[in-house]
């Protein structure tokens, strides 16, 4: 994500609609991806195409 211009800061928790996995989405970038990290704390920053991310994950609202 370093060096990729940010389109929109998300800084929100999201839940996968099918399996319930929770992630922390950091930002949607101009390269067309959402960058996120799984809540288990293992692994590195991951990315997914924005359209796919918003179809597969829902925002966890408090």
C-alpha positions in Angstrom: 0.0 0.0 0.0 3.0 2.3 0.5 3.1 4.9 -2.3 -0.4 4.1 -3.6 -2.7 7.2 -3.3 -5.7 6.7 -1.0 -9.1 7.3 -2.5 -11.0 6.9 0.8 -9.9 6.0 4.4 -12.1 3.3 5.8 -10.7 2.4 9.3 -13.7 0.2 10.0 -14.3 -3.4 10.9 -16.1 -5.6 8.4 -17.6 -9.1 8.6 -17.6 -11.6 5.7 -21.1 -12.4 4.7 -20.6 -16.2 4.3 -18.1 -17.3 6.9 -18.2 -14.5 9.4 -14.5 -13.7 9.4 -13.8 -10.2 10.6 -11.3 -7.9 9.1 -10.1 -4.3 9.7 -10.3 -2.4 6.4 -7.7 0.4 6.3 -8.4 2.2 3.0 -9.7 2.0 -0.5 -6.9 3.1 -2.9 -6.8 4.5 -6.4 -5.4 1.2 -7.7 -9.0 -0.2 -7.2 -8.2 -2.3 -4.1 -9.3 -2.2 -0.5 -6.4 -3.0 1.9 -7.3 -4.9 5.0 -5.9 -7.1 7.7 -7.6 -10.1 9.4 -8.5 -9.7 13.0 -6.6 -12.8 14.2 -3.5 -10.7 13.9 -1.6 -13.3 11.8 -0.5 -12.5 8.4 0.3 -9.4 6.4 -1.8 -6.7 4.9 -4.0 -8.1 2.2 -5.9 -6.5 -0.7 -9.0 -7.2 -2.7 -10.7 -5.4 -5.6 -13.0 -2.8 -4.1 -16.1 -4.0 -5.9 -15.5 -7.6 -4.7 -14.7 -6.5 -1.1 -17.9 -4.5 -0.7 -20.0 -7.4 -2.1 -18.4 -10.0 0.2 -18.1 -7.9 3.5 -20.5 -5.9 5.5 -19.6 -3.0 7.8 -19.9 -4.0 11.5 -21.8 -1.1 13.0 -21.7 -0.6 16.8 
